[in-house]
Amino acid sequence: MKLVLLSGGSGKRLWPLSNDSRSKQFLKVLESPAGEPESMVQRVWRQLEEAGMTGSSYLATGRSQVESIQSQLGSHVPIIVEPERRDTFPAIALTAAYLYSIAGVSPAETVAILPVDPYVEASFFDTVVRLEQTMEESGANLALMGVVPEHASEKYGYIIPTSAAPGEGGYLQVSHFQEKPDRVQAEGLISKGALWNCGVFAFRLGYLLDILQSKGLPLNYEELQKQYKLLASISFDYEVVEKEEKIVVQPYAGFWKDLGTWNTLTEEMSSNLVGKGVVTSDSERTCLINELDIPITVIGAKDLIIAASPDGILVTHKAESPRIKEVLKSHEQRPMYEERRWGHYKVIDYVKYDEGNEVLTKRIFIEQGKNISYQLHHKRSEIWTFVSGEASIVINEKMHTVKAGDVVRIPEGTKHAILALTDVEFIEVQSGSELVEEDNIRITLDWEDIELHQFIS
């Protein structure tokens, strides 16, 4: 059985900590068993390791999240990369093509799909594993996992079973689905044995490959990548699940929670204060999450969420926090903080002048032993001012050593790379006509290859 974690999302529901490159699953606001800050993706990967399942697990994500995943989980984690953000059907179709044509997975193999951020206990993964047996016993084309509801919720979709008796393994035949009903409807559905749809399902790889072929889509991963933008942006639920007749659901009666909004996420935080600041004792049920270097003080304010990052500041009543996505619907902004495979950076300042020239200032941190690729830019120059640590840099095939206090100028068209000999921080000032990611012209990534491009100065 292969397990695929879908990692996507626009990063709006947990703004300002989340953005297009750092979605909610990367926010380190939970606590690990060792008492260390932990993100949702780190938590679920740790749980998979504890269950002995990481050897058969993959992450499917867009290009903008690859480096965040590598930063938090390591470069060894197998990642299936979408060339652009679409919806869950294109993502799962591409995953199937990867498993078949790149990983060599048999069409007879069971594949389980689940979100990257379930907040669950260990027994959840036991039920995921059971889906393979459920497929065999039921003869179904799709096996879903449904959470036994604790209450009538309006936040989740529901899976409604038929009145047929449960199968030997406890699975149920599926009648139909209901998207986010009101409370009265939810109560009626639960009386009929309905389950919360937690977004987990399984199928045999060959089943999805047949669907791709019926649509005239290639089974080769690289070919499907080339045609990816032609695929309809539609959910797997609408394109496949709701059209399938041979479908069953495996109930799960353990703990499950969707931490998709600030009010649900803060319920699972071990402290009501993260970062610099003070929350007075009479600020009941109020949480402060502060990524800024300036302190925030909260006095006598109840039932609030205050979240601050380089992207902005949010102050909201807990009950109203789910409205953030709608409020920010037309809000577009350059991400001011990003995690990368080599470390992270924070945008300090950005200015666009009337004549068209742009200036962007970043504070960049690179972990010891990691490097930024050998690259060049056609539309901007850079100045690096080193604040701490020591690094090797390559400038137009010549290697130098730099330390705190040194300043390096990198004109347009100059090839350059940096390796952190210790943890290193520097201020980068970009100046040019267009400061965009597409102007990063990568020559090579690995430092061993970079060394082949230079000679010692």
C-alpha positions in Angstrom: 0.0 0.0 0.0 1.3 3.5 -0.9 0.3 6.5 1.0 0.2 10.0 -0.5 -0.2 13.2 1.5 -1.7 16.1 -0.5 -0.1 19.4 0.4 -1.7 22.4 -1.1 -3.8 25.5 -0.2 -3.5 29.2 -0.7 -2.5 30.1 2.8 -5.4 32.5 3.4 -7.2 30.9 6.3 -4.4 31.4 8.8 -3.2 34.7 7.6 -0.9 36.5 8.4 1.3 33.6 9.4 0.4 31.6 6.3 0.9 32.8 2.7 1.2 31.3 -0.8 4.5 29.7 0.0 3.9 28.9 3.7 0.5 27.3 4.1 -1.0 26.3 7.4 0.7 22.9 7.6 4.1 24.6 7.9 3.3 26.8 10.9 5.3 25.7 14.0 2.6 26.5 16.6 2.1 23.0 18.0 4.3 21.2 20.4 6.1 17.9 19.9 6.4 15.2 22.6 9.9 16.5 23.2 8.5 20.0 23.9 9.8 21.5 20.7 7.8 23.7 18.3 6.2 21.5 15.6 4.2 22.1 12.5 1.3 20.1 11.3 3.3 18.4 8.5 6.1 17.6 11.0 3.5 16.1 13.3 1.9 13.9 10.7 5.3 12.7 9.3 6.4 11.9 12.9 3.2 9.9 13.4 3.8 8.0 10.1 7.4 7.2 11.2 6.1 5.9 14.6 3.6 3.7 12.6 6.4 2.5 10.3 4.7 3.9 7.2 7.2 6.6 5.9 8.9 4.1 3.7 5.8 3.8 1.5 4.7 7.4 1.8 4.9 10.4 -0.6 4.0 14.1 -0.5 2.3 15.7 -3.5 2.6 19.5 -3.7 3.1 22.5 -5.9 6.5 24.0 -6.7 6.1 26.9 -4.2 5.9 24.4 -1.2 8.8 22.1 -2.1 11.5 24.0 -0.2 9.3 24.4 2.9 8.8 20.6 3.0 12.5 20.0 2.5 13.3 22.5 5.2 11.0 20.9 7.8 11.3 17.2 6.9 14.6 16.9 5.1 15.7 16.5 1.5 15.2 12.7 1.5 11.4 12.9 1.6 9.9 11.8 -1.7 8.0 14.6 -3.3 5.7 14.6 -6.3 5.7 18.1 -7.8 2.8 19.8 -9.6 4.0 22.3 -12.2 1.3 24.7 -11.1 -1.6 24.8 -8.6 -4.8 23.2 -9.9 -7.2 21.2 -7.8 -7.3 17.7 -6.3 -8.2 15.7 -9.4 -5.2 17.0 -11.4 -2.9 16.5 -8.4 -4.0 12.9 -7.8 -3.9 12.2 -11.6 -0.3 13.4 -11.7 0.4 11.3 -8.5 -0.9 8.2 -10.2 1.3 8.8 -13.3 4.3 9.3 -11.0 3.7 6.1 -9.1 3.3 4.1 -12.2 5.9 5.5 -14.6 8.6 6.8 -12.2 8.2 4.7 -8.9 7.3 1.5 -10.8 4.2 0.8 -8.6 2.0 -2.1 -9.8 -1.5 -1.2 -11.1 -2.8 -3.8 -8.6 -1.3 -1.8 -5.6 -3.7 0.1 -3.3 -3.1 3.8 -3.0 -4.4 5.9 -0.1 -4.8 9.6 -0.3 -5.1 11.9 2.7 -4.6 15.6 3.6 -1.2 16.6 4.9 -2.6 18.2 8.1 -4.9 15.8 9.9 -4.8 16.4 13.7 -5.3 12.8 14.9 -4.2 10.1 17.3 -2.2 7.0 16.3 -5.3 4.8 15.7 -6.2 7.0 12.8 -3.4 5.5 10.7 -4.4 2.0 11.7 -7.8 2.7 10.0 -5.9 4.1 7.0 -4.0 0.9 6.7 -7.2 -1.1 7.0 -8.6 0.5 3.8 -6.5 -1.9 1.8 -8.3 -4.9 3.3 -11.6 -3.1 3.0 -11.0 -2.8 -0.8 -10.3 -6.5 -1.0 -13.3 -7.6 1.1 -15.8 -5.3 -0.5 -14.7 -5.4 -4.1 -15.3 -1.6 -4.3 -13.5 0.7 -6.6 -13.2 3.3 -3.9 -12.9 3.0 -0.1 -13.4 6.1 2.0 -12.7 6.8 5.6 -15.4 8.5 7.6 -15.2 9.9 11.1 -18.0 9.0 13.6 -19.4 12.5 14.5 -19.1 13.8 18.0 -21.8 16.4 17.3 -23.9 18.0 14.5 -21.3 20.2 12.8 -21.9 22.6 9.9 -18.2 22.8 9.1 -17.8 19.3 7.5 -19.1 17.3 4.5 -21.0 14.1 5.3 -20.9 10.6 3.9 -24.3 8.9 4.1 -24.4 5.1 4.1 -27.1 2.9 2.7 -29.2 0.8 5.1 -27.3 -2.4 4.1 -25.7 -4.3 6.9 -22.0 -3.6 7.6 -19.4 -5.8 5.9 -17.2 -8.2 7.8 -14.6 -5.5 8.5 -17.2 -3.0 9.6 -17.3 -1.1 6.3 -20.6 0.4 4.9 -22.0 0.9 1.4 -22.2 4.6 0.5 -25.5 6.0 -0.6 -24.6 9.7 -1.2 -22.8 12.8 0.1 -23.9 16.1 1.6 -21.7 19.2 1.6 -21.7 21.3 4.9 -25.4 21.1 5.9 -27.0 23.4 8.4 -27.3 22.2 12.0 -30.9 20.7 11.6 -29.9 18.9 8.4 -26.7 17.6 10.1 -28.7 16.2 13.0 -31.0 14.4 10.6 -28.0 13.0 8.7 -26.3 11.7 11.9 -29.6 9.9 12.8 -29.1 8.0 9.6 -25.6 7.0 10.5 -23.8 9.6 8.5 -20.0 10.2 8.9 -17.8 13.2 8.6 -15.8 13.2 5.4 -12.2 13.7 6.5 -10.8 13.6 2.9 -9.2 10.1 3.2 -9.8 7.5 0.5 -8.2 4.6 -1.3 -8.2 3.0 -4.7 -6.2 0.6 -6.8 -3.7 2.4 -8.9 -5.0 0.7 -12.1 -8.5 2.1 -11.4 -7.2 5.7 -11.7 -4.9 4.8 -14.6 -8.0 3.5 -16.5 -9.7 6.9 -15.8 -6.7 8.8 -17.2 -6.7 6.6 -20.3 -10.4 7.1 -20.9 -9.8 10.9 -20.8 -6.9 10.5 -23.3 -4.4 11.6 -20.8 -0.8 10.1 -20.7 0.3 7.7 -18.0 3.8 9.0 -18.2 4.6 11.5 -15.4 6.8 13.8 -17.5 4.3 13.8 -20.4 1.4 14.6 -18.0 3.4 17.4 -16.5 3.7 19.0 -19.9 -0.1 18.8 -20.4 -0.9 19.7 -16.8 -2.2 23.2 -17.6 -4.8 21.6 -19.9 -6.4 19.6 -17.2 -9.7 20.9 -15.8 -9.3 22.5 -12.3 -11.8 20.2 -10.5 -11.8 18.3 -7.3 -11.4 14.6 -7.1 -14.7 14.4 -5.3 -16.6 15.9 -8.2 -14.7 14.3 -11.0 -14.5 10.7 -9.6 -16.0 10.0 -6.2 -19.5 11.3 -6.8 -19.7 9.5 -10.2 -18.6 6.1 -8.7 -21.2 3.5 -7.8 -19.0 0.8 -6.2 -17.9 2.8 -3.1 -17.7 2.0 0.6 -16.7 3.8 3.7 -14.7 2.6 6.7 -15.8 4.2 10.0 -13.2 5.7 12.3 -14.3 6.4 15.9 -11.1 7.9 17.3 -10.0 11.5 17.7 -9.9 13.7 14.6 -9.9 17.5 14.2 -9.6 19.9 11.3 -7.2 22.7 12.4 -8.1 24.8 9.4 -9.1 28.0 11.2 -7.5 30.1 13.9 -10.2 29.2 16.5 -9.7 25.4 16.0 -5.9 25.7 15.8 -5.5 27.7 19.0 -7.6 25.1 20.9 -4.7 22.6 20.4 -1.8 25.0 21.2 0.0 24.2 24.5 0.4 27.9 25.3 -1.7 31.0 24.7 1.5 33.0 23.9 4.0 32.3 21.1 6.8 34.8 20.5 7.5 38.2 22.1 4.8 39.7 24.2 2.6 39.6 27.3 -1.0 38.3 27.7 -2.4 39.3 31.1 -4.2 36.7 33.2 -7.5 38.5 32.8 -7.3 38.1 29.0 -9.3 34.9 29.2 -9.2 32.5 26.2 -7.1 35.0 24.2 -4.1 33.8 22.2 -1.1 35.8 20.9 1.1 34.4 18.2 3.9 36.9 17.3 6.7 36.3 14.8 7.8 40.0 14.9 10.9 41.2 16.8 8.8 43.8 18.6 6.7 42.8 21.7 3.0 42.9 21.7 1.1 43.4 25.0 -2.5 42.3 25.5 -4.4 43.6 28.5 -7.9 42.5 29.6 -9.0 41.3 26.2 -11.1 38.2 26.1 -11.7 35.6 23.4 -9.4 37.2 20.9 -6.7 36.0 18.5 -3.8 38.3 17.8 -1.4 37.0 15.1 1.5 39.1 13.8 4.1 38.3 11.2 6.0 40.2 8.5 3.0 39.7 6.3 0.6 41.7 8.6 -1.3 41.8 11.9 -4.6 40.1 12.6 -6.9 41.0 15.5 -10.1 38.9 15.6 -12.7 37.5 17.9 -12.2 33.7 18.0 -15.7 33.0 16.7 -15.3 35.3 13.7 -11.8 34.1 12.7 -13.1 31.8 9.8 -14.2 35.0 8.0 -10.5 35.8 7.2 -10.5 34.0 3.8 -13.5 36.0 2.6 -12.2 39.3 4.0 -8.8 38.8 2.2 -10.4 37.5 -1.0 -8.9 40.3 -3.2 -5.8 40.7 -1.1 -2.6 40.0 -3.0 0.8 40.5 -1.5 4.4 39.3 -1.9 5.2 36.7 0.8 7.2 38.5 3.5 8.6 35.4 5.1 9.5 32.1 3.5 11.2 28.8 4.5 13.6 27.3 2.1 15.6 24.0 2.0 18.7 26.0 3.2 17.0 28.1 5.9 14.6 31.1 5.7 14.3 34.7 4.9 12.3 37.7 6.1 11.5 40.7 3.9 12.5 43.9 5.8 11.5 46.5 3.2 10.1 46.8 -0.3 9.9 50.0 -2.4 8.8 50.5 -6.0 9.8 54.0 -7.3 7.8 56.1 -9.9 10.5 55.5 -12.5 9.9 51.7 -12.2 13.0 50.7 -10.3 12.3 48.3 -7.4 14.4 47.8 -4.2 13.8 44.8 -1.9 15.7 44.2 1.4 15.8 40.8 3.0 17.3 39.3 6.2 18.5 35.8 5.1 19.5 32.9 7.4 21.3 29.9 6.1 21.9 26.8 8.2 25.4 25.5 8.6 26.4 23.1 5.8 23.6 24.2 3.5 23.9 26.3 0.3 22.0 28.5 -2.1 22.3 27.4 -5.7 24.8 28.7 -8.3 22.7 31.3 -10.1 22.5 34.6 -11.9 20.0 37.4 -12.5 19.4 39.5 -15.6 17.1 42.1 -14.1 18.7 43.0 -10.8 21.9 43.5 -8.8 22.4 42.5 -5.2 24.5 43.7 -2.2 25.1 41.3 0.7 26.1 42.6 4.1 27.1 39.8 6.4 25.8 40.1 10.0 27.0 36.9 11.6 28.8 33.6 10.8 31.2 32.5 8.1 30.6 31.4 4.6 32.2 30.4 1.3 30.9 32.2 -1.7 31.6 31.7 -5.4 31.5 34.8 -7.7 32.0 34.2 -11.4 33.9 30.9 -10.8 36.1 32.4 -8.0 35.8 31.2 -4.4 36.2 33.6 -1.4 35.6 33.3 2.3 33.4 35.9 4.0 32.5 36.7 7.6 30.5 39.2 9.7 31.2 42.8 8.6 32.0 41.9 5.0 30.1 43.4 2.0 29.7 41.6 -1.4 28.4 43.3 -4.5 26.8 41.2 -7.2 26.0 43.1 -10.4 23.4 41.9 -13.0 24.5 38.8 -14.9 27.1 37.8 -12.2 27.1 34.0 -11.3 27.1 33.5 -7.6 26.5 31.0 -4.8 27.0 30.7 -1.0 27.7 27.8 1.4 27.3 28.4 5.2 30.4 27.2 7.0 28.6 28.1 10.2 25.0 29.3 10.7 25.2 32.6 8.7 23.0 35.7 8.5 23.2 38.5 6.0 21.2 41.5 4.7 20.5 41.3 0.9 19.5 44.4 -0.9 18.1 43.7 -4.4 17.7 46.5 -6.9 16.4 46.3 -10.5 13.7 46.7 -13.0 11.7 43.6 -12.0 12.3 41.6 -8.8 10.6 38.2 -9.5 11.4 34.6 -8.8 11.6 33.9 -12.6 14.8 35.9 -12.7 16.6 33.3 -10.6 18.5 31.5 -13.4 19.8 28.4 -11.7 23.1 26.9 -13.1 23.5 24.0 -10.6 22.2 23.2 -7.1 24.7 20.8 -5.3 27.8 22.4 -3.8 30.0 19.6 -5.2 28.9 20.6 -8.7 29.4 24.3 -7.9 33.0 23.6 -6.9 33.6 22.2 -10.4 32.7 25.7 -11.8 35.3 27.6 -9.9 39.0 27.9 -8.9 40.4 29.2 -5.6 41.1 32.9 -5.4 
